């Protein structure tokens, strides 16, 4: 009884409009940013390396490599500041947290793309990925360094 | 009208404000409370109301309290609280106080009993630093010296020592009301509030509010 009242408070603010995505997916997160008076939308694209699930306080971490420096951002998944999320690629991973990516680079930092074996249409490529699907064996993120 | 309300702490959650910022809130199931007794200046020397919260079965109450509850005729209650009033107030015995006495943006004080921690040492109770754990240190969590020797030949008063911690009444001043949901009797207060989940809290308008 008490627990459900607490969940009622949260339920009104939960966002259900975002597409489902999972650890290992490559996503593009569009967030609204306020600079003084103006508001603009900024996106951050990278691999989802973990969820911290806690009701309305649920967050997820996105990691990318930018000019050779690893960058991670944590987003509250129910934040009204999230404009939208695009799932660029689905990853096939075997663990819930991909924190090991912090310690690896190049070929080791690749993530296999998830294939939808049931639908017989080949790998699932969510958006604008027709060209990518042919090369799904190639490393998803950066090319290995020499 | 200066009144307060009794409630049950349900736990903490968070809400997003209009700018998307996260606000930590404590959710309190506040009221409805029933006025059990009306004290007046003529009768009792001061003006006050006594309110009851959380209805309970009458046979669970002792006879002296049962008689007290019967005067109001609204059944027995688990918790009672007396609230001083300024002069005469239209509150009648038997009337209800609901959470809608507060509105969003109000500043309130919340009282509750903190979680009991039992007999606690000085590190937990007074944030003493403690000593080194290893390398032959023989000073771990002990309080150390508690005073000098021949003078003053006694331990000065209020020395910080081990003892009972928690389970005391604590008032948190000036918490902002983030939301009120009268249909569910819910009160959302910014920040933390003393006590465990499901514990009794008393919410009143802030008495030491600064500025506007």
Interface residues (C-beta under 8 A of the other chain):
Chain A: X2 X5 X6 X8 X9 X10 X13 X32 X34 X55 X56 X57 X76 X78 X79 X80 X81
Chain B: X8 X10 X11 X13 X14 X15 X16 X19 X20 X22 X25 X27 X29 X181 X184 X186 X188 X197 X198
